[in-house]
Amino acid sequence: MQLIDYVIVLLYLAGTLIIGIIAEKKASQGLESYFLGNRNLPWWMLGVSGMAANTDLAGTMVISALIYAVGPKGLFIEIRGGVVLIMAFLMAFMGKWNRRAQVMTMAEWMQFRFGPGKQGNFARIISAVATLLFSIGAMSYFSVAGGKFLGQFLGMDDRLASVILILLTLIYTVASGFYGGVITDLFQGFLIFVAVIYVSAVAFFTVNLPDSFTVAIPGAAEPKTWNLSDWSSIFPSLTLDLPGDYAIFNLFGGVIFFYLVKTIIEGCSGSGGYMLQRYLAAKSDRDAGLLSLFWIILLSFRWPLVTAFAVLGIHYGLTEGTITDPERILATVITQYIPVGMKGLLIASFLAAAMSTFNAVINASAAYWVKDIYQAFLKPNAGERELVFQGRLASVFVVAIGLVLSFNIENVNDIWGWLTTGLGVGLAVPLLLRWYWWRFNGYGFAVGTLAGMVAAIASQAIILPFFRHSQYQELILFLVPSLFALAGCIIATLLTPPTDSLVMENFYNVTRPFGFWGEVRHSVKPNLQAKIKAENQRDIIAAFLTVPWQLVLFMMGIVLIIKQWESLKILALVFLLLSIGLYFTWYRHLSKEITVTKDRDLG
């Protein structure tokens, strides 16, 4: 990096901190302002903020490495998390279901679903603890990737670089809260978009892939040789022949099947953390739908970006020698292909991607401490200023613990796989049952969540060491936590009393979910039953369209950069047909959805 590059990066960091300081006054107005922006932000701002938060530096490094190693098939591997396919379910119906509760956190939602008594409180505190655990794990994951990236450019130790990056993020996050975070995300989102356009253009006009080339695989003794037709195929095969760390993907058909099952479970269970926070901040059902649509469209630009890095990494291997660590492709490409000045802007844009994700995770996780532990159980009469202070204090602790844990992580892909497949599925099973089964109660949720967490940790610490580099590794991470969580949910539910009928009726009337609601559904007036049934039918049809619609949209960005024109034509036609279907089954009905007031008075 030259002086001008350092100046650009410093200007970006200074601008971010200034925005945080300016937003501090608005964030300090109260708890709802600090964590939800007073539910007064427009849908497009929430959509941009969601995109910026999802476009994390760590994920970009992992996905670039996968596309580099296996081509467009990397998209199917990233159904595990990087595709963010749960957005398709949030767009179809889950976003509005979450928003209708009018709560501040998912843990607070537990009392809306299970009541204010023992089972509601039990579910609430376990949900808060589980979310905080997941957030700390996510902070560790993001820290490692951010340090790898920044350390290479600043010539310092990776861990020191991650500490500097996160401390800078912590300063403006603690000061500005959710509102300042969203405003900062607009600025950071613009920088990310600049990176997408520039790097994609460089790759498109620089690289014409040869018929045969070699790529490095993490943990493999020798590089792998591909022919272009196999590497660039958009149709997943049943098996792969990958060495090293990626051998876990060799049963490709089975792996993708389980990733799809996992995503369906997570999508139908609703999101948590910073993604949920943006839906709870939405003004209306319509806004929840529109922010989802905009969020997905903006996220689609990530895929030409990661593909551009991948093909430039391959080009570098052809001219200079194979990159030994695929997770350093971003840094290598920026060093070798990006000119002075633009290099500083690109580094600033990737710091923006990292910092927007840090900000979102920190602010969302702090809400669970304040709202669901401190205010709910420790000090119910605390004033707004005290609660905002607790939010800032919790932010510091989440960051500190996450940083300490990150010092024991070497491989970014390892922790990503555990978070998304192991712990993610273990927590998702009880979150799924809460929407669709009337008999499911707070005790079942709490026990199932605990069982899933313990099984996920045990799988990583005890079971997986016996299956190092095994193709069954991902399958074990999926099955063990999910089966333990399911068993815990069912056993605890059937051994304890059901949720109070009035609580369930209120939940059903407000949320209007489909599923197994038995007598609860019949307690609703016939004319309202008919409206709910019609809405449910549209939502289910929309979900069958949004999932392939999102996958096709993202795949189009990949094949554009690798210049596979026949594949692009097929994908464009499928995308057009799916878009027409979504217009008639989903978009036309957005303005007709119900409005939920703070009193939960349904129109």
C-alpha positions in Angstrom: 0.0 0.0 0.0 1.1 3.6 -0.8 0.5 6.8 1.2 -2.7 7.6 -0.7 -4.1 4.2 0.1 -3.5 4.7 3.8 -5.1 8.1 3.6 -8.3 6.7 2.0 -8.5 4.0 4.7 -8.0 6.5 7.5 -10.7 8.8 6.0 -13.1 5.9 5.9 -12.5 5.0 9.5 -12.8 8.7 10.6 -16.0 9.1 8.7 -17.5 6.0 10.3 -16.6 7.2 13.8 -18.0 10.7 13.1 -21.4 9.1 12.0 -21.5 7.1 15.2 -20.8 10.2 17.4 -23.5 12.2 15.5 -26.1 9.5 16.0 -25.3 9.1 19.7 -28.0 11.6 20.8 -30.7 9.9 18.9 -29.6 6.4 20.1 -29.7 7.6 23.8 -33.5 8.5 23.7 -34.5 5.1 25.0 -34.3 1.4 24.6 -36.5 1.2 21.5 -34.5 3.9 19.8 -31.2 2.2 20.8 -32.1 -1.2 19.5 -34.9 -0.7 16.9 -34.5 2.9 15.7 -38.0 3.7 17.1 -39.5 1.4 14.4 -39.5 4.4 12.1 -36.8 3.6 9.5 -37.9 3.1 5.8 -37.8 -0.4 4.3 -35.1 0.5 1.8 -32.7 1.6 4.6 -33.4 -1.6 6.5 -32.7 -3.6 3.3 -29.4 -1.9 2.6 -28.4 -2.3 6.2 -29.2 -6.0 6.0 -27.2 -6.5 2.9 -24.2 -4.7 4.4 -24.4 -6.8 7.6 -24.7 -10.0 5.6 -21.8 -9.2 3.3 -19.2 -10.0 5.9 -15.5 -10.2 5.2 -15.2 -13.6 6.7 -17.9 -15.1 4.5 -16.6 -13.4 1.4 -13.2 -15.0 2.1 -14.7 -18.5 2.6 -17.0 -18.2 -0.5 -14.2 -16.9 -2.7 -12.0 -19.9 -1.7 -14.9 -22.3 -2.5 -15.6 -20.8 -5.9 -11.9 -20.8 -6.6 -11.7 -24.5 -5.7 -14.9 -26.0 -7.1 -16.4 -23.3 -9.4 -20.2 -22.5 -9.4 -20.7 -25.7 -7.3 -19.5 -23.5 -4.4 -22.9 -21.8 -4.4 -24.6 -25.1 -3.5 -22.1 -25.7 -0.7 -22.9 -22.3 0.6 -26.6 -23.2 0.9 -25.3 -24.0 4.4 -25.2 -20.3 5.2 -23.4 -18.0 2.7 -26.3 -17.9 0.3 -28.5 -16.7 3.2 -31.3 -18.7 1.7 -33.5 -18.1 4.7 -34.1 -14.7 3.1 -36.4 -16.5 0.7 -38.6 -17.7 3.6 -38.5 -14.3 5.3 -39.6 -12.7 2.0 -42.5 -15.2 1.5 -44.0 -15.2 5.0 -41.6 -15.4 7.9 -40.7 -11.7 7.9 -44.2 -10.5 8.5 -44.9 -13.3 11.1 -41.9 -12.1 13.2 -42.9 -8.4 12.9 -46.5 -8.9 14.0 -45.4 -9.8 17.5 -44.2 -6.2 18.1 -41.5 -7.2 20.5 -37.8 -6.2 20.7 -36.1 -9.6 20.8 -36.8 -13.2 20.0 -36.4 -14.0 23.6 -39.2 -11.5 24.5 -41.2 -13.2 21.8 -41.2 -16.4 23.9 -43.5 -14.8 26.4 -45.8 -13.7 23.5 -45.9 -17.4 22.4 -45.8 -19.2 25.7 -47.2 -16.7 28.2 -45.8 -14.7 31.1 -45.6 -17.6 33.5 -42.9 -20.1 34.3 -42.7 -21.8 30.9 -42.6 -18.4 29.1 -39.8 -17.2 31.4 -37.9 -20.4 31.1 -38.0 -20.3 27.3 -37.2 -16.6 27.3 -34.0 -16.9 29.4 -32.7 -20.0 27.5 -33.4 -18.2 24.2 -31.4 -15.2 25.4 -28.5 -17.3 26.6 -28.4 -19.3 23.4 -28.5 -16.2 21.2 -25.7 -14.7 23.2 -23.6 -17.9 22.8 -24.2 -17.9 19.1 -23.3 -14.2 18.8 -20.0 -14.7 20.7 -19.2 -17.6 18.4 -20.0 -15.4 15.4 -17.7 -12.6 16.8 -14.9 -15.1 17.0 -15.4 -16.2 13.5 -15.6 -12.7 12.1 -12.5 -11.7 14.1 -10.3 -14.4 12.6 -11.2 -13.4 9.0 -10.9 -9.7 9.6 -7.5 -10.1 11.1 -6.3 -12.3 8.3 -7.3 -9.7 5.7 -6.2 -6.5 7.5 -3.0 -8.0 8.9 -1.6 -8.9 5.5 -1.9 -5.2 4.3 -0.7 -3.5 7.5 2.2 -5.9 8.0 1.1 -6.9 11.5 0.1 -10.0 13.3 -3.4 -11.2 12.3 -4.7 -11.2 15.9 -3.5 -7.7 16.6 -5.2 -6.5 13.3 -8.5 -8.1 14.4 -8.3 -6.4 17.8 -7.8 -3.0 16.2 -10.7 -3.6 13.7 -13.2 -4.7 16.3 -12.3 -2.0 18.8 -12.9 0.7 16.2 -16.3 -0.9 15.4 -17.1 -1.2 19.1 -16.6 2.6 19.6 -19.2 3.7 17.1 -21.6 0.7 17.8 -21.7 1.5 21.6 -22.3 5.2 20.8 -24.8 5.1 18.0 -26.9 1.9 18.6 -29.2 0.5 15.9 -30.1 3.8 14.3 -26.4 4.9 13.8 -25.6 1.4 12.6 -28.2 1.6 9.9 -27.0 5.1 8.8 -23.4 3.8 8.8 -24.5 0.8 6.8 -25.7 3.1 4.0 -22.2 4.6 3.8 -20.6 1.2 4.0 -23.0 -0.3 1.5 -22.0 2.3 -1.1 -18.4 1.3 -0.6 -19.2 -2.4 -0.9 -21.0 -1.7 -4.2 -18.0 0.2 -5.5 -15.9 -2.9 -4.8 -18.3 -5.2 -6.6 -18.4 -3.1 -9.8 -14.6 -2.5 -9.9 -13.4 -6.0 -9.1 -16.0 -7.6 -11.3 -14.9 -5.4 -14.2 -11.2 -6.2 -13.6 -11.9 -9.9 -13.7 -14.3 -9.8 -16.6 -11.9 -7.9 -18.9 -8.6 -9.5 -17.6 -9.3 -13.2 -17.4 -10.3 -15.8 -20.0 -10.0 -19.1 -18.3 -8.1 -21.8 -20.2 -9.4 -25.3 -20.8 -7.3 -26.7 -17.9 -5.9 -25.2 -14.7 -4.9 -26.1 -11.2 -6.1 -24.8 -7.8 -5.0 -25.2 -4.3 -7.2 -27.0 -1.7 -6.7 -26.3 2.0 -5.0 -29.1 3.8 -4.1 -30.9 0.5 -0.5 -32.0 -0.3 -1.0 -31.4 -4.1 -3.1 -28.9 -6.1 -6.1 -30.1 -8.0 -6.4 -29.9 -11.8 -9.7 -29.0 -13.3 -10.9 -28.9 -16.9 -13.0 -25.8 -17.5 -16.3 -27.6 -18.5 -16.3 -29.6 -15.2 -15.3 -26.6 -13.1 -17.9 -24.2 -14.6 -20.9 -26.6 -14.6 -23.9 -25.2 -12.9 -25.4 -28.6 -12.4 -24.3 -30.3 -9.1 -23.0 -33.9 -9.4 -23.6 -36.6 -6.9 -19.9 -37.0 -5.9 -16.7 -34.9 -6.0 -13.1 -35.9 -5.7 -11.6 -33.2 -3.5 -8.5 -33.7 -1.3 -7.6 -32.1 2.0 -10.1 -30.1 4.1 -12.7 -30.1 1.3 -12.9 -33.9 1.2 -15.9 -33.4 3.6 -17.9 -32.3 0.5 -17.1 -35.4 -1.7 -20.5 -37.0 -1.1 -21.8 -33.9 -2.8 -25.4 -35.0 -3.5 -25.9 -36.0 0.1 -24.2 -32.9 1.5 -26.4 -30.6 -0.6 -29.5 -32.5 0.4 -28.8 -32.0 4.1 -27.9 -28.4 3.5 -31.3 -27.9 1.9 -33.0 -29.7 4.7 -31.1 -27.5 7.2 -32.0 -24.4 5.3 -35.7 -25.3 5.1 -35.7 -25.9 8.9 -34.0 -22.6 9.6 -36.1 -20.7 7.0 -39.3 -22.0 8.4 -38.2 -21.4 12.0 -37.6 -17.7 11.5 -34.3 -15.8 11.9 -32.7 -14.5 15.0 -30.0 -11.9 15.9 -29.4 -9.0 13.6 -31.5 -10.3 10.8 -34.6 -10.6 13.0 -33.8 -7.2 14.4 -34.5 -5.5 11.0 -37.9 -7.2 10.7 -38.8 -6.1 14.3 -37.9 -2.6 13.3 -40.1 -2.6 10.1 -43.2 -0.4 10.0 -45.7 -2.8 8.5 -46.2 -6.2 6.8 -45.7 -4.6 3.4 -42.4 -3.0 4.5 -41.2 -6.4 5.8 -41.8 -7.9 2.4 -40.2 -5.1 0.5 -37.1 -4.9 2.6 -36.7 -8.7 2.0 -37.0 -8.2 -1.7 -34.5 -5.4 -1.8 -32.1 -7.2 0.6 -32.0 -10.3 -1.7 -31.4 -8.2 -4.8 -28.6 -6.3 -3.2 -27.1 -9.5 -1.8 -27.0 -11.0 -5.3 -24.1 -8.6 -6.2 -21.9 -10.4 -3.8 -21.7 -13.4 -6.1 -20.1 -11.7 -9.1 -17.7 -10.2 -6.6 -16.6 -13.5 -5.0 -16.4 -15.1 -8.5 -14.2 -12.3 -9.7 -11.8 -12.9 -6.9 -11.8 -16.6 -7.6 -11.0 -16.2 -11.3 -8.4 -13.6 -10.6 -6.9 -16.1 -8.1 -6.8 -18.8 -10.9 -5.3 -16.3 -13.3 -2.6 -15.5 -10.7 -1.9 -19.2 -10.3 -1.4 -19.5 -14.1 1.0 -16.6 -14.3 2.8 -16.4 -10.9 2.2 -19.7 -9.1 -0.7 -21.3 -7.2 -2.0 -19.5 -4.2 -1.2 -21.8 -1.2 -3.9 -20.6 1.1 -7.2 -20.0 -0.7 -8.6 -18.0 2.2 -6.0 -15.3 1.3 -7.3 -14.9 -2.2 -8.8 -11.5 -1.5 -5.6 -10.1 -0.1 -3.5 -11.6 -2.9 -5.8 -10.3 -5.7 -5.9 -6.8 -4.2 -2.2 -6.7 -3.9 -1.5 -7.9 -7.4 -4.3 -6.6 -9.6 -5.5 -3.3 -8.0 -3.7 0.0 -8.7 -2.7 2.6 -6.1 -5.6 4.7 -4.8 -8.2 2.2 -5.9 -6.4 -0.3 -3.6 -7.1 1.9 -0.6 -10.8 2.3 -1.6 -11.2 -1.5 -1.9 -9.6 -2.1 1.4 -11.9 0.5 2.9 -14.9 -1.3 1.3 -13.9 -4.6 2.8 -13.3 -3.1 6.2 -16.8 -1.6 5.7 -18.1 -5.1 5.1 -16.4 -6.5 8.2 -17.4 -3.5 10.4 -21.1 -3.5 9.4 -21.3 -7.2 10.3 -19.5 -6.6 13.6 -21.9 -3.7 14.4 -25.0 -5.7 13.6 -24.0 -8.7 15.7 -22.9 -6.6 18.6 -26.0 -4.4 18.8 -28.5 -7.2 18.3 -26.8 -9.5 20.9 -26.7 -6.7 23.5 -30.5 -6.4 23.3 -30.9 -9.9 24.7 -28.9 -9.1 27.8 -30.7 -5.8 28.4 -34.3 -6.8 27.5 -34.4 -10.4 28.4 -32.1 -10.8 31.4 -31.3 -7.5 33.0 -34.7 -5.8 32.7 -36.8 -9.0 32.8 -35.2 -10.7 35.8 -32.6 -8.5 37.5 -33.9 -5.0 37.6 -37.5 -4.6 36.2 -37.8 -1.0 37.3 -34.6 0.3 35.6 -34.9 3.6 33.8 -34.2 4.1 30.1 -30.8 5.7 30.6 -29.7 2.8 32.8 -30.9 0.3 30.2 -29.1 2.0 27.4 -25.9 2.0 29.6 -26.4 -1.8 30.1 -26.7 -2.2 26.4 -23.4 -0.5 25.9 -21.8 -2.5 28.6 -23.1 -5.8 27.1 -21.7 -4.8 23.8 -18.2 -4.5 25.3 -18.5 -8.0 27.0 -19.7 -9.8 23.8 -16.7 -8.3 21.9 -14.2 -9.1 24.7 -15.3 -12.8 25.0 -15.5 -13.2 21.3 -12.0 -11.9 20.8 -10.5 -14.1 23.5 -12.1 -17.2 21.9 -10.9 -16.2 18.4 -7.3 -16.6 19.5 -7.8 -20.4 19.4 -9.2 -20.5 15.9 -6.9 -21.2 12.9 -9.2 -22.1 10.0 -12.1 -19.8 9.1 -14.0 -22.6 7.3 -14.0 -24.8 10.4 -15.8 -22.4 12.7 -18.2 -21.3 9.9 -19.2 -24.9 9.4 -19.8 -25.5 13.1 -21.8 -22.2 13.6 -24.0 -22.8 10.5 -24.4 -26.5 10.6 -23.9 -27.7 14.1 -25.0 -25.0 16.5 -27.3 -23.4 13.9 -29.3 -26.6 13.4 -29.3 -27.4 17.1 -30.9 -24.1 17.9 -33.2 -24.1 14.8 -35.3 -27.3 15.6 -37.0 -25.8 18.7 -37.4 -22.5 16.8 -39.2 -24.4 14.1 -41.7 -26.2 16.3 -42.8 -23.0 18.1 -44.6 -21.8 14.9 -46.5 -24.9 13.8 -47.4 -27.1 16.7 -50.0 -26.0 19.2 -49.0 -28.5 21.9 -45.3 -27.3 21.9 -44.7 -25.4 25.1 -42.0 -23.2 26.8 -40.5 -26.2 28.6 -40.1 -28.1 25.4 -38.4 -25.1 23.8 -36.0 -24.6 26.6 -35.0 -28.2 27.0 -34.7 -28.7 23.2 -32.5 -25.6 22.9 -30.2 -26.8 25.7 -30.0 -30.3 24.2 -29.1 -28.8 20.8 -26.5 -26.5 22.3 -24.8 -29.3 24.3 -24.9 -31.7 21.4 -23.4 -29.2 19.0 -20.5 -28.4 21.4 -20.0 -32.1 22.1 -20.0 -33.0 18.4 -17.3 -30.4 17.7 -15.1 -31.2 20.8 -15.5 -35.0 21.1 -17.0 -36.7 18.0 -15.5 -34.8 15.1 -11.8 -35.3 16.1 -12.4 -39.0 15.2 -13.6 -38.0 11.7 -10.9 -35.5 10.7 -11.1 -34.8 6.9 -14.0 -37.3 6.7 -16.7 -36.8 4.1 -19.2 -37.6 6.9 -18.1 -34.6 9.0 -20.8 -32.2 7.9 -23.4 -35.0 8.2 -22.5 -35.6 11.8 -22.6 -31.9 12.6 -26.1 -31.8 11.1 -27.6 -35.0 12.6 -26.3 -35.1 16.1 -27.5 -31.6 17.3 -30.8 -31.7 15.4 -31.8 -35.2 16.7 -30.9 -34.3 20.3 -32.8 -31.0 20.0 -35.8 -32.8 18.6 -35.8 -35.4 21.3 -35.5 -32.8 24.0 -38.4 -30.7 22.5 -40.8 -33.6 22.2 -40.0 -35.3 25.6 -40.2 -32.1 27.6 -43.3 -30.9 25.9 -45.3 -34.2 26.4 -44.2 -34.4 30.1 -45.4 -30.9 30.9 -48.8 -29.0 30.7 -49.7 -27.2 27.4 -49.6 -23.5 27.1 -52.6 -21.6 28.3 -55.4 -21.6 25.6 -55.9 -17.8 25.8 -52.2 -17.2 25.2 -52.2 -19.6 22.2 -55.4 -18.0 20.8 -53.9 -14.5 21.0 -50.7 -15.8 19.3 -52.6 -17.4 16.5 -54.9 -14.4 15.9 -51.9 -12.0 15.7 -49.4 -14.1 13.8 -51.8 -16.2 11.6 -49.3 -19.1 11.0 -50.1 -22.3 9.1 -49.4 -25.7 10.7 -51.0 -28.0 13.3 -53.2 -25.7 15.3 -56.2 -27.9 16.0 -58.8 -26.4 18.3 -56.9 -23.1 18.4 -57.7 -22.5 14.8 -61.4 -23.4 15.4 -61.7 -20.8 18.1 -61.4 -18.1 15.4 -64.5 -16.8 13.7 -65.3 -18.5 10.3 -64.8 -15.4 8.2 -61.4 -14.8 9.7 -60.5 -18.5 9.3 -61.1 -18.1 5.6 -58.9 -15.0 5.4 -56.1 -16.8 7.3 -56.4 -19.9 5.1 -56.2 -17.9 1.9 -53.1 -16.0 3.1 -51.5 -19.2 4.2 -52.0 -20.8 0.8 -50.4 -17.8 -0.9 -47.5 -17.9 1.5 -46.8 -21.5 0.9 -46.9 -21.1 -2.9 -44.7 -18.0 -2.7 -42.1 -20.0 -0.6 -41.8 -22.6 -3.4 -41.0 -19.8 -5.8 -38.8 -17.6 -3.7 -36.2 -20.3 -2.9 -35.3 -21.2 -6.6 -35.7 -17.5 -7.5 -33.0 -16.5 -5.1 -30.7 -19.4 -6.1 -31.1 -18.6 -9.8 -30.5 -14.9 -9.2 -27.2 -15.6 -7.4 -26.0 -18.2 -9.9 -26.5 -15.7 -12.7 -23.9 -13.4 -11.2 -21.4 -16.3 -11.1 -21.8 -17.4 -14.7 -21.7 -13.8 -16.0 -18.1 -13.4 -14.6 -16.9 -16.8 -15.9 -18.6 -16.0 -19.3 -20.7 -19.2 -19.6 -23.3 -17.6 -22.0 -25.5 -20.6 -22.6 -25.9 -21.2 -18.9 -26.7 -17.6 -18.4 -29.5 -17.7 -21.0 -31.1 -20.7 -19.3 -30.9 -19.1 -15.9 -32.3 -15.8 -17.2 -35.3 -17.5 -18.7 -36.0 -19.4 -15.5 -35.5 -16.3 -13.4 -38.0 -14.4 -15.6 -40.7 -17.1 -15.2 -40.2 -17.3 -11.4 -40.4 -13.5 -11.2 -43.7 -13.5 -13.0 -45.0 -16.2 -10.7 -43.9 -14.2 -7.6 -45.7 -11.1 -8.9 -49.0 -12.8 -9.0 -48.7 -14.9 -5.8 -46.7 -12.5 -3.6 -46.1 -8.9 -4.7 -49.8 -8.2 -5.7 -50.9 -9.1 -2.2 -48.4 -7.0 -0.2 -50.6 -3.9 0.1 -53.5 -6.1 1.3 -51.8 -7.6 4.3 -53.1 -6.8 7.8 -51.7 -4.1 10.0 -50.7 -4.8 13.6 -50.7 -2.0 16.1 -48.9 -1.9 19.4 -52.1 -3.1 21.0 -52.1 -6.0 18.6 -55.4 -4.8 17.2 -55.8 -6.6 13.8 -57.3 -4.9 10.8 
